[in-house]
Amino acid sequence: MVLSVPSLPLNSGAQIPQIGFGVFLIKPEVTQQAVEDALEVGYRHIDTATGYGNEAEVGAAVRASGISREDVFVTTKLRNDHHAAGDVEGAFERSLEALDLGYIDLYLIHWPMPKNDRYAETWRTFTGFSADGRARSIGVSNFTIPHLERIIAETGVTPAVNQVELHPTFQQRELRAFQAQHGIETEAWAPLGQGRYDIFNLAPIKAAAEAHDVTPAQVVLRWHLQTGVIALPKSSSKERMRENLDIAKFELTAEEMAAIDALDENTRLAADPDDINVD
């Protein structure tokens, strides 16, 4: 059985599947098989980046799958050093060539790198990629509210997506509220905490898993869905891929959602975006 998940509308007019398959830290030599497995299970949203070193393998997997190009949503991201060097057009063309899928569904600025002070200029270049159709949608990653305010003010173009660290103990409520007001969808990297803390043994998550006879990971991904967030879990195990996608069979109650919401500590596990800068 091929599983499916709901999609959300983007401000570009595109639809983005709400659960995607992330390939961060998957080695290039095993990426194609992992993505083929994910597509076979039912994923239709694949998230890569130039910095992951596996764009070509992602593209090869999509082409080998036999699934119509229009039915697979592929995201990639501008690498920091290309952003810092102002090599935005060249970097985009290299990603387009590596993926070899005709167009990119969503192209993101990977980090704003504010000390370099190029992100507004880079965003202006991005608007050209969407204008000519080479990228169906454009967005950003790891941007804070001031970063978003600046690029919108300077270009008049609002990102379709902001991909950020987001999980039960770091819920980004203020950012999500701002983005909801501006029609920007929130996408979660590290939706399961990247193994950096014992998320699955937190009492509200354990209790919900037991109540619905599902795994704690499924509870957390279901929480993302019901919160309205796009989530990007990663796994090299086909069984785990299927498990992460199989979350339509239950719904968290309002009480269960509130208990998970109460886990928010508003503390990052990874770096603050203002601290990521390339010389």
C-alpha positions in Angstrom: 0.0 0.0 0.0 1.3 3.4 -1.0 0.7 5.9 1.8 -0.2 9.5 1.3 -0.2 12.8 3.3 -2.1 16.1 2.9 -0.6 19.0 1.0 -0.6 22.7 1.9 -1.1 25.5 -0.7 1.9 27.9 -1.1 1.7 31.6 -2.0 3.2 30.7 -5.3 0.1 28.6 -6.2 1.9 25.3 -5.8 1.0 22.6 -3.4 3.6 21.1 -1.0 3.1 17.7 0.7 3.1 18.3 4.4 5.5 15.4 5.2 8.7 15.3 3.2 11.8 13.0 3.1 15.0 14.7 4.1 18.4 13.5 2.8 20.6 15.5 5.2 23.7 13.3 6.1 22.7 10.5 3.8 25.9 9.6 1.9 25.7 10.1 -1.9 26.4 6.4 -2.6 23.2 5.4 -0.8 21.0 8.4 -1.5 19.5 7.1 -4.7 18.3 3.9 -3.1 17.0 5.7 -0.1 15.0 8.1 -2.2 13.7 5.3 -4.4 12.6 3.5 -1.3 10.9 6.7 0.0 9.1 7.2 -3.2 8.0 3.6 -3.3 6.5 4.0 0.2 4.6 7.1 -0.8 6.7 10.2 -0.2 6.2 12.8 -2.9 8.3 15.5 -1.3 12.1 15.2 -1.3 14.3 17.8 0.5 18.0 18.1 -0.4 20.6 20.9 -0.6 23.8 21.6 -2.5 25.6 21.4 0.8 24.4 17.8 1.3 26.4 16.6 -1.8 23.6 14.4 -3.1 21.5 16.4 -5.5 22.5 14.2 -8.5 21.4 11.1 -6.7 18.1 12.6 -5.7 17.4 13.5 -9.3 18.4 10.0 -10.5 16.0 8.4 -8.0 13.1 10.6 -9.1 13.8 9.8 -12.8 14.2 6.0 -12.0 10.9 5.9 -10.0 8.6 6.1 -13.0 6.5 8.6 -11.1 5.4 11.6 -13.1 7.7 14.6 -12.6 4.7 16.8 -11.7 3.9 14.4 -8.8 7.2 14.8 -7.0 8.0 18.0 -5.1 11.8 18.5 -4.9 13.5 21.2 -2.7 17.1 22.2 -2.8 19.1 25.0 -1.3 21.8 27.5 -2.1 25.1 26.6 -0.4 26.5 29.2 2.0 29.8 29.8 0.2 28.0 30.4 -3.1 25.7 32.8 -1.3 28.7 34.6 0.3 30.6 34.8 -3.0 27.6 36.2 -4.8 27.6 33.1 -7.1 23.8 32.7 -6.9 22.9 32.4 -10.6 25.7 29.9 -11.2 24.9 27.9 -8.2 21.2 27.6 -9.2 22.2 26.4 -12.7 24.5 23.8 -11.2 21.7 22.5 -9.0 19.3 22.5 -11.9 21.9 20.5 -13.9 22.7 18.1 -11.1 19.1 17.3 -10.4 18.3 17.0 -14.1 14.5 17.2 -13.5 13.7 20.2 -15.7 12.9 22.6 -12.9 13.2 22.9 -9.1 9.9 22.9 -7.1 11.3 25.0 -4.2 14.7 26.8 -4.0 15.8 28.1 -0.6 18.5 30.4 0.7 20.1 27.9 3.2 21.2 30.4 5.8 20.9 34.2 5.9 24.5 34.8 7.1 23.7 38.3 8.2 27.3 39.4 8.8 27.9 38.9 5.1 24.9 41.2 4.4 24.1 39.5 1.1 20.8 37.8 1.8 18.6 40.7 0.5 20.6 40.8 -2.7 20.5 37.0 -3.0 16.7 37.1 -2.5 16.4 39.6 -5.3 18.2 37.2 -7.6 15.9 34.4 -6.4 12.9 36.3 -7.6 14.2 35.9 -11.2 14.2 32.1 -10.8 10.5 32.0 -10.0 9.6 34.7 -12.6 11.0 32.6 -15.4 9.7 29.2 -14.1 13.0 27.5 -13.4 11.9 27.4 -9.8 8.2 26.9 -9.2 8.5 28.4 -5.7 11.3 30.2 -3.8 11.8 30.5 -0.1 14.4 30.7 2.7 15.8 28.6 5.5 16.8 29.6 9.1 15.5 33.2 8.7 14.3 35.1 11.7 11.6 37.7 11.7 14.0 40.7 11.0 15.5 38.8 8.1 12.1 38.2 6.6 10.9 41.7 7.2 14.0 43.1 5.3 13.7 40.9 2.2 10.0 41.5 1.9 10.4 45.3 2.3 13.3 45.5 -0.2 11.8 43.3 -2.9 8.1 43.2 -2.4 8.3 39.4 -2.8 7.3 37.2 0.2 9.0 33.7 0.5 6.7 30.7 0.1 8.4 28.8 2.9 10.8 29.3 5.8 12.5 26.0 6.8 13.7 26.2 10.4 14.6 24.1 13.5 11.3 23.2 15.0 10.2 20.4 17.4 8.3 20.0 20.6 10.8 21.8 22.8 11.5 24.6 20.3 8.2 25.5 18.7 9.0 28.9 17.2 5.6 30.3 18.1 6.4 34.0 17.4 8.0 33.2 14.1 5.1 30.9 13.1 2.6 33.6 14.0 4.5 36.2 11.9 4.7 33.8 9.0 1.0 32.9 9.2 0.2 36.6 8.9 2.3 36.9 5.8 1.3 33.7 4.0 4.7 32.0 4.6 4.5 28.3 5.3 6.7 27.0 8.2 8.8 23.9 7.5 10.5 22.0 10.2 14.0 20.5 10.0 14.8 18.3 13.0 11.1 17.6 13.5 12.1 14.7 15.8 14.9 16.6 17.5 17.7 14.9 15.5 18.4 12.6 18.4 19.8 15.5 20.4 17.4 15.0 23.3 15.2 12.2 24.6 12.1 13.4 22.9 10.3 10.0 22.8 10.4 9.6 26.5 8.7 12.9 27.3 5.6 12.1 29.2 2.9 13.7 27.0 4.4 12.0 23.9 4.7 8.6 25.5 1.1 8.8 26.8 -0.3 9.7 23.4 1.7 6.9 21.7 0.2 4.4 24.2 -3.3 5.8 23.8 -3.3 5.5 20.0 -1.1 2.4 19.8 1.5 4.2 17.6 5.1 5.1 18.1 6.3 8.3 19.8 7.8 9.4 16.4 4.4 9.1 14.8 2.9 11.2 17.6 5.4 14.0 17.1 4.9 14.0 13.3 1.1 14.0 13.8 1.6 17.0 16.2 3.5 18.8 13.4 0.7 18.0 10.9 -2.1 19.2 13.3 0.0 22.4 14.1 0.0 23.2 10.4 3.8 22.7 10.0 5.6 20.9 7.1 7.9 18.2 8.6 11.0 16.6 7.1 11.9 13.4 8.9 14.9 11.4 7.7 15.6 7.7 7.8 17.6 5.2 5.8 15.3 2.4 7.0 12.4 1.6 4.7 10.3 0.4 7.6 10.9 3.6 9.5 10.1 5.6 6.3 6.8 3.9 6.1 6.1 4.4 9.8 6.9 8.2 9.6 4.5 8.5 6.7 1.7 6.4 8.2 0.2 9.1 10.5 -3.2 9.6 8.9 -4.8 6.7 10.9 -5.1 8.6 14.1 -5.6 12.2 15.4 -4.4 13.7 18.6 -7.0 15.1 20.9 -7.1 18.7 21.9 -5.8 17.7 25.4 -2.9 15.7 23.8 -2.0 18.6 21.6 -2.0 21.0 24.5 0.2 18.7 26.6 2.8 18.6 23.8 2.5 22.3 23.2 3.4 22.8 26.9 6.8 21.1 26.3 8.1 24.2 24.6 11.2 25.6 26.2 12.0 28.0 23.4 15.6 26.8 23.4 17.5 25.9 20.2 19.4 22.7 19.9 21.4 23.9 16.9 23.1 27.2 16.0 21.4 30.6 16.1 21.0 31.8 12.5 22.8 35.1 13.4 25.9 33.0 14.3 26.2 31.1 11.0 28.4 33.2 8.7 31.0 32.3 6.0 34.1 34.5 5.8 
